[in-house]
Amino acid sequence: MRHGRILVIGGAGYVGSHFALYAGNAGLKVTVMDNLSKGHRAALRCTDFFEADLTDRDTLQEHLASNSYDAIFHFAASCLVGESVSDPAQYYQNNVIAAFNMLEAMRSTGHGLLIFSSSCAVYGMPESIPLREDHPKNPISPYGRTKLAIEWMLEDYQRAYGISSASLRYFNAAGCEPDHGLGEDHRPESHLIPNVIRYALGLQNELFIFGDDYPTPDGTCIRDYIHVTDLAEAHIKALASLDKIPLLKLNLGTGSGFSNLQVVQEVSRISGVNLRTSIASRRPGDPPKLVADPGEAFRVLNWRPSRSNLEAIVSEVLQWVSDHPQGYPG
Ligand SMILES: NC(=O)c1ccc[n+]([C@@H]2O[C@H](COP(=O)([O-])OP(=O)(O)OC[C@H]3O[C@@H](n4cnc5c(N)ncnc54)[C@H](O)[C@@H]3O)[C@@H](O)[C@H]2O)c1
């Protein structure tokens, strides 16, 4: 890397803040841009921060014209699947148009390296498990479609303008860094692990499991949980790989999954609280099983998840939520 300067867009959010911490500890000079619509000032660590909205086309353009970054990491997005169904316009605006603004600003200022947070939502209903990168892409939600649309943009921008990019398709991001005061604080929280833990700690009254009649061993959905710090490491490795492979699309997961009930049982065991769940009807479009084949990422990035252990993840999140029952301040 030339100067070791990177721009992290969406770096006040859950995954972005853990990435910014990791990158800073790896010796990179990190600048975070975020509009704080979902992120938290208190999640910023040792970074330059500027508050700006990616849908405001001129701001990033001006910023990139007067600052030179070795690479841009793009975490900013609207990311609630259900909301994307009821309000797709927000998703096309905040995901696709914002990403287009970013690419245009990069193109006109000579910034040529991008790491993009994509999602396993690009695949839609799995035809085979584990999911490989060459599985058909039939996203079933506007959220997933916006991620796929951006991946297509990145492909075209690489071919035509030489902007190299890695689209990293995360499975379920999980875990946190409680010793650094970093955790997961989405409002509303749609992710299972923090919700089960909030329930165990008496911070919410009910815990719904959506569907117990799926074709899985215990009838509940199975997901592949990947630690945010493992994701962060993969981002740095993906950037290094762009030298040799200018267009990357990789699954980031562990290759194995846990059912919703297994997660609840693990939280019960570690917290010592006997948890009673309420079974609600299935959510439309929830596949029974979403598990990555991460073999290509293992090979190309020379990367292996080292923190993605359910017991450790649950313990960390329990610690963070206990320390921050109301989430981040402010
Ligand atoms: N969390 C997961 O399990 C998961 C799984 C797959 C993919 N992803 C993707 O990873 C990325 C990060 O997810 P997350 O869970 O950290 O989300 P998050 O909501 O915690 O973080 C997103 C951040 O981007 C900021 N942001 C949103 N729109 C912006 C805009 N227009 N301008 C500037 N900043 C803006 C928000 O304020 C927030 O800080 C997203 O792109 C998401 O789609 C996440």
The ligand as a Gaussian input file, in Angstrom:
#p B3LYP/6-31G(d) Opt

LIG

0 1
 N      -24.780000      -7.558000       9.588000
 C      -24.889000      -8.609000       8.774000
 O      -25.149000      -9.744000       9.212000
 C      -24.694000      -8.442000       7.284000
 C      -24.864000      -9.559000       6.452000
 C      -24.664000      -9.403000       5.083000
 C      -24.303000      -8.170000       4.566000
 N      -24.177000      -7.096000       5.402000
 C      -23.811000      -5.791000       4.822000
 O      -22.737000      -5.270000       5.587000
 C      -22.831000      -3.848000       5.655000
 C      -22.766000      -3.409000       7.082000
 O      -23.840000      -4.001000       7.814000
 P      -24.092000      -3.589000       9.323000
 O      -24.816000      -4.693000       9.977000
 O      -22.825000      -3.087000       9.907000
 O      -25.105000      -2.358000       9.127000
 P      -25.221000      -1.029000      10.016000
 O      -26.563000      -0.448000       9.756000
 O      -24.836000      -1.321000      11.422000
 O      -24.091000      -0.085000       9.398000
 C      -24.274000       0.661000       8.229000
 C      -23.653000       2.026000       8.471000
 O      -23.767000       2.789000       7.265000
 C      -24.253000       4.094000       7.599000
 N      -24.972000       4.584000       6.423000
 C      -26.131000       4.076000       5.904000
 N      -26.485000       4.805000       4.833000
 C      -25.556000       5.776000       4.676000
 C      -25.388000       6.835000       3.736000
 N      -26.266000       7.068000       2.764000
 N      -24.305000       7.651000       3.871000
 C      -23.406000       7.443000       4.858000
 N      -23.518000       6.459000       5.771000
 C      -24.583000       5.637000       5.682000
 C      -25.131000       3.896000       8.832000
 O      -25.266000       5.078000       9.597000
 C      -24.347000       2.821000       9.586000
 O      -23.377000       3.382000      10.419000
 C      -24.124000      -3.479000       4.933000
 O      -23.798000      -3.126000       3.606000
 C      -24.920000      -4.778000       4.949000
 O      -25.812000      -4.844000       3.862000
 C      -24.369000      -7.203000       6.750000

